[in-house]
Amino acid sequence: MKAKDIMVRDVITAPPEMSVRDLARLLTENRIGGVPIVEEGRLLGMVTEEELLSQVKTIHPPLMITILDAVIPIAGEFRYEEDLRRMAASTAGEIMRIDLEAVDEETELAEIATLISDRHVALVPVLRGESLVGIIGKRDVIRGMLADDAA
């Protein structure tokens, strides 16, 4: 079974200038966990429930130590900056995740399942060249497993 067999083809997308509030409404009204951010047919990024949660979550400052009057970050500095950026975001383009894992239509089900599991991603865009042609979520992979068993 391949990506083209399990992907959702009618993908709900959003433009980068859509407000974060409208994104939240879009996800809620359509009962979906995320949307690709697309401009002129080109995939720019993805906004999932995780990114939207960053608007209201408590941000933990990075762990620092002081040595000879120098403040040195030990852990969490990048995460803190990323959390601050997302908390202050007002548009899809500002809050979207850009480090995406995408597949093409011929990618095998096992590879997609491994990607979702190992990289802890909720949604995987399916591309044909640079164009978004579908999206795959965990339920789609599970549905593919059941269809594979029936065959």
Order of alpha helices (4+ residues) and beta strands (2+ residues): alpha-alpha-beta-beta-alpha-beta-beta-alpha-alpha-beta-alpha-beta-beta-alpha
